Amino acid sequence: MKFWKMEAVGNDFVIFDGRNRKIREINELAKKLCDRHFGIGADGILFCESSSIADVKMNYYNSDGSRGEMCGNGIRCLSRYVYENKIVGKTAMTIETDNGIKEIVLTVDEKNQVSSVQVKMGKAEWEKEFQEERVEIEGKEFVFYRVTVGVPHIVILVEDFMKDEELNYWGSRLEKHSLFPKKTNVNFVKLLNTKEVQIKTWERGAGRTLGCATGCSSCGVILQRLQKISGEAHFYTEGGDVFVEVKDDVVMIYGKANFIFAGDIDV
């Protein structure tokens, strides 16, 4: 199976063309390919299929084998993959996901390579009304907001980030807490000013990653609701930059999607 290894803000993926092949035991394949010691190594796998309602369909699986409804960094990488592999031959395209159809606009350079990807993520969804919530775990209280942009997220505002081992510990426990029957992504957010935000994310199904674009999107919605940001905001993830603009809970993001290497593997 021919594949591309790609990343966006350090969130890395194995990507292949699934249009003409039947993928069996895809959950186990995702775990195998994503293993950083015995596989290729990635946070998730992506493959495209033909779509009757969009230019192409995206399928996404986390490194633990679970299926994800949407991935903001992943869809940027897949957009570049399908364009540069001539699967979709236009710079404005639509991609079907489990969270609906997403509109994509590519910026290409003089070599016709993709330099930036803009994604209309759609409108934020609210499991509950926008509100502050609290949860106590092992005697420690967390104040959070919940929202879904593609996948479910909680947003925790901090003055300073806790140590990495603490963030990973609490992130993993919050992800699987009974308050979140579908599990949740966990974002720790430090507001720098009205235009700049620093973020660290524990991802549902993948653990700690260097960046999460649906997380940046969700935090953008919450911070705008709290009137802490306005217009386009620059999110600094641990792996790079994502730009987020929110208007009436509708989210637009853009950023780079980088090719790492191509290969061929028996599956």
Kinemage of the C-alpha trace (Angstrom):
@kinemage 1
@onewidth
@group {chain A} dominant
@subgroup {mainchain}
@vectorlist {calphas} color= white
{ca met a 1} P 0.000 0.000 0.000
{ca lys a 2} L 1.449 3.331 -1.062
{ca phe a 3} L 1.119 6.098 1.522
{ca trp a 4} L 2.168 9.599 2.432
{ca lys a 5} L 3.317 10.607 5.895
{ca met a 6} L 2.185 14.178 6.622
{ca glu a 7} L 1.844 16.568 9.532
{ca ala a 8} L 0.108 19.800 10.453
{ca val a 9} L 1.431 21.571 13.580
{ca gly a 10} L 3.138 18.307 14.537
{ca asn a 11} L -0.133 16.337 14.438
{ca asp a 12} L 1.008 13.527 12.134
{ca phe a 13} L -0.850 11.112 9.889
{ca val a 14} L -0.450 8.177 7.542
{ca ile a 15} L -2.548 8.915 4.431
{ca phe a 16} L -3.512 6.670 1.541
{ca asp a 17} L -5.978 6.349 -1.327
{ca gly a 18} L -8.815 4.001 -0.378
{ca arg a 19} L -10.995 4.538 -3.443
{ca asn a 20} L -10.131 1.275 -5.172
{ca arg a 21} L -9.330 -1.044 -2.297
{ca lys a 22} L -11.367 -2.693 0.414
{ca ile a 23} L -9.897 -1.921 3.809
{ca arg a 24} L -10.390 -4.811 6.240
{ca glu a 25} L -9.966 -4.659 10.006
{ca ile a 26} L -9.326 -0.939 9.723
{ca asn a 27} L -9.266 -0.433 13.501
{ca glu a 28} L -6.382 -2.889 13.892
{ca leu a 29} L -4.645 -1.424 10.841
{ca ala a 30} L -4.781 2.050 12.416
{ca lys a 31} L -3.172 0.776 15.619
{ca lys a 32} L -0.495 -1.090 13.648
{ca leu a 33} L 0.440 1.777 11.335
{ca cys a 34} L 0.404 4.412 14.095
{ca asp a 35} L 2.687 2.466 16.439
{ca arg a 36} L 5.882 4.525 16.746
{ca his a 37} L 8.075 1.491 17.441
{ca phe a 38} L 6.636 -1.252 15.228
{ca gly a 39} L 4.756 0.761 12.592
{ca ile a 40} L 5.173 3.987 10.651
{ca gly a 41} L 4.233 6.136 13.639
{ca ala a 42} L 1.392 8.662 13.667
{ca asp a 43} L -1.443 10.189 15.671
{ca gly a 44} L -3.952 8.747 13.196
{ca ile a 45} L -4.592 7.423 9.705
{ca leu a 46} L -6.584 9.023 6.904
{ca phe a 47} L -7.830 7.610 3.650
{ca cys a 48} L -10.018 9.028 0.930
{ca glu a 49} L -12.975 7.370 -0.770
{ca ser a 50} L -15.291 8.415 -3.567
{ca ser a 51} L -18.273 10.532 -2.479
{ca ser a 52} L -21.661 11.110 -4.072
{ca ile a 53} L -22.154 14.419 -2.236
{ca ala a 54} L -18.671 15.994 -2.260
{ca asp a 55} L -15.443 15.890 -4.260
{ca val a 56} L -14.060 13.179 -1.994
{ca lys a 57} L -14.766 11.525 1.367
{ca met a 58} L -12.389 11.524 4.347
{ca asn a 59} L -12.146 8.586 6.740
{ca tyr a 60} L -10.203 9.165 9.947
{ca tyr a 61} L -9.055 6.739 12.637
{ca asn a 62} L -7.157 7.607 15.814
{ca ser a 63} L -4.011 5.819 16.914
{ca asp a 64} L -6.049 3.685 19.344
{ca gly a 65} L -8.140 2.390 16.431
{ca ser a 66} L -11.260 4.433 17.182
{ca arg a 67} L -12.989 6.307 14.382
{ca gly a 68} L -13.044 10.089 14.545
{ca glu a 69} L -15.877 12.137 13.094
{ca met a 70} L -13.563 14.936 12.040
{ca cys a 71} L -9.956 16.123 12.346
{ca gly a 72} L -8.998 19.703 11.522
{ca asn a 73} L -5.294 19.056 11.005
{ca gly a 74} L -6.060 15.804 9.235
{ca ile a 75} L -8.419 17.376 6.720
{ca arg a 76} L -5.782 19.988 5.848
{ca cys a 77} L -3.280 17.196 5.170
{ca leu a 78} L -5.795 15.147 3.185
{ca ser a 79} L -6.687 18.222 1.112
{ca arg a 80} L -3.078 18.637 0.055
{ca tyr a 81} L -2.747 14.892 -0.559
{ca val a 82} L -5.751 14.646 -2.885
{ca tyr a 83} L -4.724 17.775 -4.797
{ca glu a 84} L -1.063 16.911 -5.318
{ca asn a 85} L -1.931 13.307 -6.195
{ca lys a 86} L -4.461 14.594 -8.762
{ca ile a 87} L -7.408 12.915 -7.054
{ca val a 88} L -9.165 16.299 -6.934
{ca gly a 89} L -7.927 18.742 -9.542
{ca lys a 90} L -9.077 22.075 -8.145
{ca thr a 91} L -8.041 24.404 -5.347
{ca ala a 92} L -11.593 24.950 -4.044
{ca met a 93} L -13.048 21.600 -3.049
{ca thr a 94} L -15.535 19.919 -0.744
{ca ile a 95} L -14.733 16.962 1.504
{ca glu a 96} L -17.344 14.719 3.082
{ca thr a 97} L -16.687 13.792 6.729
{ca asp a 98} L -18.685 12.057 9.446
{ca asn a 99} L -19.395 15.586 10.695
{ca gly a 100} L -20.755 16.853 7.371
{ca ile a 101} L -19.284 18.452 4.268
{ca lys a 102} L -16.342 20.808 4.749
{ca glu a 103} L -15.373 23.529 2.273
{ca ile a 104} L -11.666 23.789 1.463
{ca val a 105} L -9.618 26.485 -0.264
{ca leu a 106} L -5.990 25.758 -1.111
{ca thr a 107} L -3.226 28.282 -1.661
{ca val a 108} L -0.590 26.965 -4.052
{ca asp a 109} L 2.897 28.235 -4.915
{ca glu a 110} L 4.659 28.661 -8.252
{ca lys a 111} L 5.439 24.908 -8.299
{ca asn a 112} L 1.738 24.131 -7.850
{ca gln a 113} L 2.424 22.765 -4.363
{ca val a 114} L 0.030 23.560 -1.546
{ca ser a 115} L 1.413 26.200 0.820
{ca ser a 116} L -1.677 26.779 2.995
{ca val a 117} L -5.107 25.245 3.542
{ca gln a 118} L -8.266 27.048 4.648
{ca val a 119} L -11.129 24.984 6.071
{ca lys a 120} L -14.661 26.089 6.837
{ca met a 121} L -15.218 23.942 9.899
{ca gly a 122} L -18.926 24.700 10.185
{ca lys a 123} L -21.033 25.859 13.105
{ca ala a 124} L -20.274 24.938 16.687
{ca glu a 125} L -22.736 22.569 18.343
{ca trp a 126} L -23.812 22.710 21.958
{ca glu a 127} L -24.635 19.601 23.962
{ca lys a 128} L -25.807 22.025 26.641
{ca glu a 129} L -26.297 25.762 26.522
{ca phe a 130} L -23.092 27.752 26.681
{ca gln a 131} L -22.212 27.711 30.366
{ca glu a 132} L -19.435 27.282 32.868
{ca glu a 133} L -19.287 23.791 34.361
{ca arg a 134} L -17.270 22.183 37.136
{ca val a 135} L -16.014 18.688 37.827
{ca glu a 136} L -13.980 17.284 40.715
{ca ile a 137} L -11.560 14.402 40.170
{ca glu a 138} L -9.496 12.967 43.006
{ca gly a 139} L -10.044 16.140 45.025
{ca lys a 140} L -9.003 18.514 42.217
{ca glu a 141} L -11.635 20.809 40.706
{ca phe a 142} L -11.663 21.812 37.044
{ca val a 143} L -13.742 24.669 35.625
{ca phe a 144} L -14.520 24.097 31.948
{ca tyr a 145} L -16.725 24.882 28.964
{ca arg a 146} L -17.899 22.254 26.493
{ca val a 147} L -18.570 22.561 22.781
{ca thr a 148} L -18.405 20.416 19.658
{ca val a 149} L -16.613 21.593 16.531
{ca gly a 150} L -16.298 18.404 14.523
{ca val a 151} L -15.690 16.367 17.676
{ca pro a 152} L -16.468 17.029 21.369
{ca his a 153} L -14.129 19.296 23.320
{ca ile a 154} L -13.804 20.847 26.730
{ca val a 155} L -11.895 24.084 27.255
{ca ile a 156} L -10.068 24.863 30.504
{ca leu a 157} L -8.628 28.367 30.904
{ca val a 158} L -5.346 28.578 32.832
{ca glu a 159} L -3.048 31.344 34.017
{ca asp a 160} L -0.043 29.044 33.596
{ca phe a 161} L 0.327 25.518 32.267
{ca met a 162} L 0.892 22.663 34.669
{ca lys a 163} L 3.855 20.347 34.144
{ca asp a 164} L 3.587 17.949 31.223
{ca glu a 165} L 3.211 14.848 33.362
{ca glu a 166} L 0.374 16.500 35.290
{ca leu a 167} L -1.334 17.688 32.113
{ca asn a 168} L -1.179 14.184 30.670
{ca tyr a 169} L -2.476 12.651 33.900
{ca trp a 170} L -5.476 14.945 34.225
{ca gly a 171} L -6.125 15.036 30.490
{ca ser a 172} L -6.467 11.254 30.356
{ca arg a 173} L -8.862 11.243 33.307
{ca leu a 174} L -10.999 14.063 31.996
{ca glu a 175} L -11.183 12.415 28.557
{ca lys a 176} L -12.877 9.325 29.993
{ca his a 177} L -14.932 10.930 32.771
{ca ser a 178} L -18.572 9.829 33.038
{ca leu a 179} L -19.681 13.415 32.278
{ca phe a 180} L -18.631 12.719 28.690
{ca pro a 181} L -20.319 9.526 27.445
{ca lys a 182} L -18.598 9.805 24.024
{ca lys a 183} L -15.315 10.770 25.729
{ca thr a 184} L -13.886 14.214 25.036
{ca asn a 185} L -10.845 16.143 23.853
{ca val a 186} L -9.310 18.263 26.602
{ca asn a 187} L -7.794 21.693 25.900
{ca phe a 188} L -5.776 23.750 28.362
{ca val a 189} L -5.726 27.351 27.146
{ca lys a 190} L -3.652 30.375 28.102
{ca leu a 191} L -4.866 33.706 26.736
{ca leu a 192} L -1.938 35.952 25.785
{ca asn a 193} L -4.000 38.869 24.451
{ca thr a 194} L -7.125 39.431 22.336
{ca lys a 195} L -5.363 38.081 19.228
{ca glu a 196} L -3.012 35.386 20.543
{ca val a 197} L -3.692 32.156 22.416
{ca gln a 198} L -1.449 29.360 23.620
{ca ile a 199} L -2.972 25.866 23.754
{ca lys a 200} L -2.047 22.351 24.865
{ca thr a 201} L -4.333 19.445 24.039
{ca trp a 202} L -5.017 15.911 25.211
{ca glu a 203} L -6.855 14.268 22.303
{ca arg a 204} L -9.594 11.696 22.590
{ca gly a 205} L -8.270 8.443 21.156
{ca ala a 206} L -4.735 9.726 20.543
{ca gly a 207} L -3.486 11.124 23.858
{ca arg a 208} L -1.182 14.115 24.010
{ca thr a 209} L -0.551 15.587 20.573
{ca leu a 210} L 1.474 18.589 19.444
{ca gly a 211} L -1.570 20.292 17.976
{ca cys a 212} L -5.308 19.940 17.468
{ca ala a 213} L -7.149 22.159 14.997
{ca thr a 214} L -10.646 21.198 16.159
{ca gly a 215} L -9.333 22.086 19.623
{ca cys a 216} L -8.186 25.506 18.408
{ca ser a 217} L -11.577 25.920 16.725
{ca ser a 218} L -13.477 25.004 19.885
{ca cys a 219} L -11.351 27.305 22.019
{ca gly a 220} L -11.927 30.090 19.510
{ca val a 221} L -15.692 29.694 19.902
{ca ile a 222} L -15.518 29.676 23.702
{ca leu a 223} L -13.112 32.622 23.936
{ca gln a 224} L -15.254 34.687 21.598
{ca arg a 225} L -18.364 33.854 23.627
{ca leu a 226} L -16.448 35.048 26.695
{ca gln a 227} L -15.474 38.189 24.741
{ca lys a 228} L -11.791 37.493 25.289
{ca ile a 229} L -10.844 37.457 21.582
{ca ser a 230} L -12.217 39.160 18.491
{ca gly a 231} L -11.702 38.606 14.783
{ca glu a 232} L -8.921 36.311 13.664
{ca ala a 233} L -6.832 34.803 16.454
{ca his a 234} L -3.402 33.205 16.293
{ca phe a 235} L -3.247 29.910 18.196
{ca tyr a 236} L 0.185 28.682 19.235
{ca thr a 237} L 0.075 24.911 19.572
{ca glu a 238} L 3.080 22.930 20.722
{ca gly a 239} L 3.796 22.026 17.099
{ca gly a 240} L 3.066 25.254 15.245
{ca asp a 241} L 0.496 27.871 14.289
{ca val a 242} L -3.210 27.648 13.529
{ca phe a 243} L -5.275 30.723 12.647
{ca val a 244} L -8.917 30.753 13.710
{ca glu a 245} L -11.759 33.113 12.878
{ca val a 246} L -15.200 32.769 14.445
{ca lys a 247} L -18.365 34.577 13.408
{ca asp a 248} L -21.752 33.677 14.881
{ca asp a 249} L -20.270 30.354 16.067
{ca val a 250} L -19.173 29.475 12.505
{ca val a 251} L -15.463 28.614 12.446
{ca met a 252} L -12.852 29.126 9.722
{ca ile a 253} L -9.286 27.895 10.183
{ca tyr a 254} L -6.168 27.984 8.078
{ca gly a 255} L -2.607 26.806 8.323
{ca lys a 256} L 0.045 24.653 6.697
{ca ala a 257} L -0.034 20.950 5.860
{ca asn a 258} L 3.421 19.460 5.408
{ca phe a 259} L 4.633 16.447 3.438
{ca ile a 260} L 7.207 14.349 5.334
{ca phe a 261} L 7.844 11.288 3.165
{ca ala a 262} L 6.187 8.724 0.909
{ca gly a 263} L 6.452 4.959 1.169
{ca asp a 264} L 4.975 1.560 0.440
{ca ile a 265} L 3.979 -0.949 3.111
{ca asp a 266} L 2.428 -4.419 3.107
{ca val a 267} L -0.848 -4.557 5.031
